[in-house]
């Protein structure tokens, strides 16, 4: 009788360990997918930031040229 109970407990323990392992494996997959999305978003943000900086430089140059044209000479 004791052997049967020990066997059932061992089976239950291995089942729980297996379920936890499966859950952790799935969680790791979700974390990896999230990391990939974050990496993609970071690359997209860097690209857009570069575009904004380029546009700001262009506007600054245009503003400087405009100001030089309209300032009275001293």
SULLIN-V379984 format. One record per helix or strand. SS is the DSSP state (2 for helix, 1 for strand). FROM is the first residue (numbers start at 1). TO is the last residue. If there is no record, write none. Layout:
# SULLIN-V379984
SS:FROM:TO ; SS:FROM:TO
This chain:
# SULLIN-V379984
2:2:70
